[in-house]
Amino acid sequence: MNVAVLARCAGLAAVDYMGILGNDAPAAHVEAAIRAEGLSTHLLRRVQGENGLARVTHDASGDRVFLGSNRGGIRRKLMLRMDADDLDEIGGAAFVHSSCFSYIEPELPRIRAAARALSFDFSTEQDPDYLGLVAPHLSLAFLSGSGLSIMHLRDLAHRLLDLGTGAVCITRGAEGAYWTDGAQEYLQPSLPAEVRDTMGAGDAFIAGYLAATIEGAAPAPALARGAEHAALACSWPGAWGHPHPA
C-alpha cells in the first residue's frame, strides 16, 4: 500500500491497490486515508477481523523503531486469491509490485503469468529457501541491505539473478542503493534530506524508481528518482502522512 500511494506522490496518475482490510477502526482509518490520496478502493477486500497494525516509535535521529505488530492481522489468515477479474486487472498494469509482507507467495506464478512485469520487496529476508521460492517469478527484486559490504551486495544480488530474477536493487539507507542486472551495475548515493521520520523511505525509493521506469527511464535516472523521492519522504510524518489520532 505504501508503494501504491507513494507512486502517486511520485507522479503516476493511474495506480491501484489490491489487498485485504479488516473491519475495525484502524481499517476504517486506512481506507479513508487511501481515498484521501486519490486511490481507488474497488480492488479492496473487506473482511471481518483485525486490520494489519504495527507499533512504531522514533529514535533521536528520526529513524523508526518497530515496537511490535499483529503480523498482518486478518491478512495472515485469509490469503489474497486471484480470480479472473483480478488477473485481467493485473494484465492491464505496466508494473505489479508486492512484498514479503503480503502473504501472496502461492499466487506469484499466476500473477507473473498475467503481468507485464513483477517486482517484489524482500525487505531484509535472505533465507535461501524463501529466495528460491519467489525469485524465479520476478522481473525485479528489491531488498534492504543497510550495512552490507559491496562484496555481500554483489553476492546477494547474483544469487537472485541466478534464480531467475531479471534485476536486483538493494537499498542501503543513508548509504544509497545498489542495482545490477548482471551486465550493468550502479551505486546510487543517498541525497540530503530534512529528516523528520524515516518511516516509508525505502517504499518511497521503490515508488520513485518504478514511476520513472514506467515512464521510460533507464536504470540510472530511475535510481536517481528513487533517491530523490526517498529523501522527500523523510520530511513528512509516517510513510505518507495521515496520522491516526491514537
Residue, then its C-alpha position, 0 to 999 in steps of 0.5 A: m500500500n505504501v508503494a501504491v500511494l507513494a507512486r502517486c506522490a511520485g507522479l503516476a496518475a493511474v495506480d491501484y491497490m489490491g489487498i485485504l482490510g479488516n473491519d475495525a477502526p484502524a481499517a476504517h482509518v486506512e481506507a479513508a486515508i487511501r481515498a484521501e490520496g486519490l486511490s481507488t478502493h474497488l480492488l479492496r477486500r473487506v473482511q471481518g477481523e483485525n486490520g494489519l497494525a504495527r507499533v512504531t516509535h522514533d529514535a533521536s535521529g528520526d529513524r523508526v523503531f518497530l515496537g511490535s505488530n499483529r503480523g498482518g492481522i486478518r491478512r495472515k489468515l485469509m490469503l489474497r486469491m486471484d480470480a479472473d477479474d483480478l488477473d485481467e486487472i493485473g494484465g492491464a498494469a505496466f508494473v505489479h509490485s508486492s512484498c514479503f509482507s503480503y502473504i501472496e507467495p502461492e499466487l506469484p506464478r499466476i500473477r507473473a503469468a498475467a503481468r507485464a512485469l513483477s517486482f517484489d520487496f524482500s525487505t531484509e529476508q535472505d533465507p535461501d529457501y524463501l529466495g528460491l521460492v519467489a525469485p524465479h517469478l520476478s522481473l525485479a527484486f528489491l531488498s534492504g541491505s543497510g550495512l552490507s559490504i559491496m562484496h555481500l551486495r554483489d553476492l546477494a544480488h547474483r544469487l537472485l539473478d541466478l534464480g531467475t530474477g531479471a534485476v536486483c536493487i538493494t537499498r542501503g539507507a543513508e548509504g544509497a542503493y545498489w542495482t545490477d542486472g548482471a551486465q550493468e551495475y550502479l551505486q546510487p548515493s543517498l541525497p540530503a534530506e530534512v529528516r523528520d521520520t524515516m518511516g516509508a523511505g525505502d517504499a518511497f525509493i521503490a515508488g520513485y524508481l518504478a514511476a520513472t521506469i514506467e515512464g521510460a527511464a533507464p536504470a540510472p535516472a530511475l535510481a536517481r528518482g528513487a533517491e530523490h523521492a526517498a529523501l522527500a519522504c523523510s520530511w513528512p510524518g509516517a510513510w505518507g502522512h495521515p496520522h491516526p489520532a491514537 
